[in-house]
């Protein structure tokens, strides 16, 4: 059986979308992949004309769409889910929040918050998690 997980993408007030994946949802797998993806993103309000756009996301909806494009490459495995629902069905829940152009990543195991901070701090969390194991 796989390690199931959800990712919620939200702005200040609303869950914009939720994505379900059936396997590799543990922090060292999907969590690290998500954190690494988010580390390279800068949230902007407006798309710069005539300038490079690598690493930019035009708000939280653009960021969520970029993640889906990154993660979904074949049939099955990854699915859109009812926004904000289904946490009791999975092993890990990740919440990506964009507020004031800053990205925060939270990881829970369904009962407790394991990590809540900047994506750039996720590797240190994983190191500590592995030391405790």
C-alpha positions as CSV (number, residue, x, y, z in Angstrom):
1,X,0.0,0.0,0.0
2,X,1.3,3.5,-0.9
3,X,1.8,6.5,1.4
4,X,-1.2,8.7,0.4
5,X,-1.1,12.4,0.6
6,X,-2.9,15.6,-0.2
7,X,-1.6,19.0,-1.1
8,X,-3.8,22.1,-0.5
9,X,-2.9,25.3,-2.3
10,X,-4.5,28.3,-0.7
11,X,-4.3,32.1,-0.5
12,X,-5.1,34.2,2.6
13,X,-8.7,32.9,2.8
14,X,-9.5,30.1,0.4
15,X,-8.3,26.6,-0.5
16,X,-7.9,27.0,-4.3
17,X,-7.3,23.4,-5.1
18,X,-6.4,20.1,-3.5
19,X,-4.3,17.4,-5.2
20,X,-4.2,13.7,-4.1
21,X,-1.4,11.3,-4.7
22,X,-1.5,7.6,-3.9
23,X,2.2,6.9,-3.4
24,X,5.4,8.4,-1.9
25,X,3.5,11.0,0.2
26,X,6.0,10.9,3.1
27,X,8.0,14.0,4.0
28,X,11.3,12.6,2.5
29,X,9.4,11.9,-0.8
30,X,6.6,14.2,-1.9
31,X,7.3,16.7,0.9
32,X,10.9,17.2,-0.2
33,X,9.9,17.4,-3.9
34,X,7.3,20.0,-3.1
35,X,9.6,22.1,-0.9
36,X,12.4,22.0,-3.5
37,X,9.9,23.1,-6.2
38,X,8.6,26.0,-4.0
39,X,12.1,27.1,-3.0
40,X,12.7,28.2,-6.6
41,X,9.6,30.3,-6.9
42,X,9.0,34.0,-6.5
43,X,5.4,35.2,-6.2
44,X,4.6,38.3,-8.2
45,X,1.6,40.5,-8.9
46,X,1.8,41.0,-12.7
47,X,3.9,39.3,-15.3
48,X,6.9,41.4,-16.3
49,X,6.8,42.2,-20.0
50,X,10.0,41.4,-22.0
51,X,11.8,40.1,-19.0
52,X,12.6,36.5,-18.0
53,X,9.8,34.7,-16.1
54,X,11.8,31.6,-15.0
55,X,11.0,30.9,-11.3
56,X,8.0,33.3,-11.2
57,X,4.4,32.5,-10.2
58,X,1.7,35.0,-10.8
59,X,-0.1,34.5,-7.5
60,X,-1.2,31.4,-5.8
61,X,-3.4,30.0,-8.6
62,X,-0.5,30.2,-11.0
63,X,1.8,28.5,-8.4
64,X,-0.8,25.6,-8.0
65,X,-1.1,25.2,-11.8
66,X,2.7,25.0,-12.2
67,X,2.9,22.3,-9.5
68,X,0.2,20.3,-11.2
69,X,2.0,20.6,-14.5
70,X,5.2,19.5,-12.7
71,X,3.6,16.5,-11.0
72,X,1.1,15.1,-13.5
73,X,2.7,13.3,-16.4
74,X,0.7,10.1,-16.9
75,X,-2.6,8.5,-16.3
76,X,-3.5,7.7,-12.7
77,X,-1.5,8.2,-9.5
78,X,-2.3,12.0,-9.1
79,X,-5.8,13.4,-9.0
80,X,-7.6,16.7,-8.3
81,X,-9.6,16.4,-5.1
82,X,-12.5,18.3,-3.5
83,X,-10.8,21.5,-2.2
84,X,-9.9,21.2,1.4
85,X,-11.5,17.8,1.9
86,X,-10.3,14.2,2.6
87,X,-7.6,14.7,5.2
88,X,-8.8,11.7,7.2
89,X,-8.1,9.4,4.2
90,X,-4.4,10.1,3.8
91,X,-1.1,9.7,5.7
92,X,0.2,13.2,5.2
93,X,-1.3,16.6,4.3
94,X,0.7,19.5,2.9
95,X,-0.7,23.0,2.8
96,X,1.0,25.6,0.6
97,X,-0.2,29.1,1.6
98,X,0.6,32.3,-0.3
99,X,0.2,35.4,1.8
100,X,1.7,38.8,1.1
101,X,3.8,37.3,-1.7
102,X,5.4,34.8,0.7
103,X,5.1,31.0,0.5
104,X,4.6,28.9,3.7
105,X,4.6,25.1,3.7
106,X,2.9,23.0,6.4
107,X,3.2,19.3,6.8
108,X,0.9,17.3,9.1
109,X,0.5,13.6,9.7
110,X,-3.3,13.9,10.2
111,X,-3.0,14.6,13.9
112,X,-0.1,16.9,14.5
113,X,1.8,19.6,12.6
114,X,5.2,18.2,11.8
115,X,6.5,21.3,9.9
116,X,5.3,24.8,9.4
117,X,7.6,27.3,7.8
118,X,9.4,28.5,4.7
119,X,10.1,25.8,2.0
120,X,13.8,26.7,2.4
121,X,13.7,25.3,6.0
122,X,12.3,21.9,5.0
123,X,15.6,20.2,4.5
124,X,16.6,21.1,8.1
125,X,13.3,19.6,9.3
126,X,14.1,16.4,7.4
127,X,17.5,16.1,8.9
128,X,16.1,16.5,12.4
129,X,13.3,14.0,11.5
130,X,15.9,11.4,10.4
131,X,18.0,11.9,13.5
132,X,15.0,11.2,15.7
133,X,14.1,8.0,13.9
